[in-house]
Amino acid sequence: MKNKIYRIFTILILAAISVAYSFTQFTTPKEKLTAMDCTEAANTTAVSEFEPTIINKNSAPSQTPKGMVWIPGGEFSMGSNVEDESLCSIKGVTKDASPVHRVYVDGYFMDETEVTNEEYAKFVNATGYVTVAEQKPTQEEFPGVPAENLIAGSAVFSPTTAAVNLNDFIQWWSYVGGTDWKHPLGPESSIKGKEKYPVVQITYEDAAAYAKWAGKRLPTEAEWEFAARGGKTGNLYSWGNTLKPDGKFQANIYQGHFPVKDGDAGEDGFKGIAPTGQFKPNAFGLYDMAGNVWEWVNDWYSPSYYTELSKGGKIARNPQGPDAYDVPNDPEKKRVHRGGSFLCTDQYCTRYMVGTRGKGEIRSAANHLGFRCVKSL
């Protein structure tokens, strides 16, 4: 009975996490699809939906904070015109990233890389902060679950032994007690020697707490995408329109059979998470704006927000996202994730494409989820 209750608790935790994958529940066809069945590039509609990016002409400030770069801001076309992403061309998967619409953002500074274990450790050592994953869940959060089964921990990617139906992400995620930012893969794991890797197992409030301590903030979704596009217009990726220019990967993503054990071929040079800054920066000097780890942004998630912004054809100026999370039949409050991760693959989740979106419950974390910060003038 105890094991059954713990299993129910685990499923509740994983269901809340979303880990940027829950959209597939409603889009995967009835037939069973595995990663081995589906390997194809996304189709796109006309590039003409994207109007030219207009970069502000204001000069960069004389002093740039250490580890940050100046993003001048300006006007650009935000969103994605991708009609499908992997899963054998299932239409509508990326519909929450459309329509493409015009946005203006003011200039700001942005972290060159995702926040690292080393940087997060400085914050924790200075403040004594305890992350959500280190806190024991309460019965208020999970009524009916016995106290002995409420164990501090978080979600860890757990590869399957064989190809599986891709419409149920819980098959390759496990809730592991004792998992947190210092032990990202479970209680026996460590970040020793991984000081330059992005910190993971971070919830929204953990990221926001660090940003406040550092005198920064989390980016808006519009700021994140403007920066990721690097001043370019309508590109599919943060580096261009070709996944592998000159035959070389430009980001740490998944190649091989997902989510099978040892399925990641590591053709990009990495199997699993990588240290920050291992690939060329984009045109603004930012590293890892695609792949490696998903990044929290400040906006509440809404699948219809872009539709609201595009009404009337006006330019949205410094949009901050919806006022609150309000998605029918979904009580788990979610904010937006951006950029994709080392688990994103052309077989399942190609959301390393620059205009696409993810989402996550605000008090949930995983070993492919981190963040970076911005700073206003």
Secondary structure, 3 states (H helix, E strand, C coil): CHHHHHHHHHHHHHHHHCCCCHHHHHCCCCCCCCCCCCCCCCCECCHHHCCCCEECCCCCCCCCCCCEEEECCEEEEECCCECECCCCCCECCCHHHCCCEEEEECCEEEECCCCEHHHHHHHHHHHCCCCHHHCCCCCCCCCCCCHHHCCCEEEEECCECCCCCCCCHHHHEEEEECCECCECCCCCCCCCCCCCCECCCCCHHHHHHHHHHCCCECCCHHHHHHHHHCCCCCCCECCECCCCHHHCCCCECCCECCCECCCECCCCCCCCCCCCCCCCCCCCCCCCCCECCEEEEEEECCCCHHHHHHHHHCCEECCCCCCCCCCCCCCCCEEEEECCCCCCECCCECCCCCCCCEEEECCCCECCEECCCEEEC
